[in-house]
Amino acid sequence: MSGTSAVGEKIPVHAYGGPTTLIEYGGLRFVTDPTFDPPGEYPMPLPGDHKLVKTAPSPVTAADLGGIDAVLLSHDTHDDNLDNAGRAFLPEVPVVFTTESGAGRLGGNAQGLAFWETAELWRPDGGTVTVTGVPARHGPVGCEPVTGDVVGFILTSDDLPSVYVSGDNAALEHVKEIAGRFAPVDTAVLFLGGARMAFAFEGALLTLDSAQGAEAAKLLGARRVVPAHYDSWAHFKEGRHEIEAAFTDADLADRLDFAR
């Protein structure tokens, strides 16, 4: 267990509500899906009066984070993953890794990563960090025309343990694919919350629920799981209590790190 503690100290992760986390890796600082707006409502571009509702403020502003080297943006099309303040923040960062379609919409410093495509970033010490785009699906099979493209990420470097960022993924079969190439991973930042909307896909899951998160941790051989995307928005159906219960039932409670 002392080795796990040392690894945890090596890869600092800080969770800031919703899908937004700060990962310090190889001397570089990565932010996932930046959301900094106050509570409010966001109309959805769908038939009917559908809205995303943010229920809690972010504990930090973009300025509070200091210098950031890259954003890992799972997708740009939903306000709970990229809100107004988060969108304004993107041009301040050297590079934004996201979906190929998202890079086309965002332009500028956005770089699209296809599944399994890689990009290299120089570390301050002269080494490199590899960012790999990995599969994700934001709902049931065939959801993409409605929910859009999504991508997850793996961070690797020669002398560091790996970090997985799931993005808004509801497909355990994709987690199995990722595990086949990268397991065991040290730290898995899992977007959980069991997001559902009654009007979408007959209420099917749009992200992993807590029990699936525990299964994903097993598949990945993750030594640490940092939950994200489970609070601060009304459409998240499961929170910290459900996550803790599911991981306890799976005998994985000691792997949880809420990183607050």
QUILINKA-V370574 format. One line per field, one symbol per residue. psi: psi as a letter, one per 30 degrees, with the letter a starting at -180 (. if undefined). burial: b if it has 9 or more other C-alpha atoms within 8 Angstrom, else e. Layout:
BEGIN
psi->???
burial->???
END
This chain:
BEGIN
psi->feeeeeeefeikkkkgkbgjlkkjjhgljkkkikjgllkakjkkilkliklkjkfklkflleeffakkflkjjelgfkfffjaeeeeffeffkekjkaleeeeeeeabgkjkjlkgkllkkklfgfalkkjkklklkhalkgfefeflklkakkkllegkllkkjfaikgjfeeeeeeefffkklekjjkjbfhklkefkhhglkflkaeeeeeeeeeefhkfkkjklhflfkffkfkaeeeeeeeeeeghgeffkjfh.
burial->eeeeeebbeebbbbbbbbbbbbbbbbebbbbbbbbbbebeeeeeeeeeeeebbbbebbeeebeeeeebbbbbbbbbeebbbbbbbbbebbeebbbbbbbbebbbeeeebbbbbbbbbbeeeebeeeebbbbbbbbbbbbbeebbeeebbbbbbbbbbeeebbbbbbbbbbbeebbbebbeeebbbbbbbbbbbbbbbeeeeebbbbbbbbbbbbebbebbbbbbbbbbbbbbbbbbbbbeebbbebbbeeebbebbeeee
END
